[in-house]
Amino acid sequence: MTKTLYDPEVEKRGYEKGISEGILQEKKEIILKMHLKGYSEAEISDITDVDVEGVQEIIKNSTR
């Protein structure tokens, strides 16, 4: 019997993390586009389901 280091649960968590990071990146892009179009932070928060503080942080970090 051969023992491997492969763990399907680790692979599954990695896949899920990749998906969530991809979704987060898409949301960041949407938030920045909405900000440039003049949406308020409250409107952006409501539409993207990201709390206002998160929206503010994304906008703040993008203008550095």
ABEGO torsion letter per residue (X at the ends): XBBBABBAAAAAAAAAAAAAAAAAAAAAAAAAAAAAAGBBAAAAAAAAGBBAAAAAAAAAAAAX
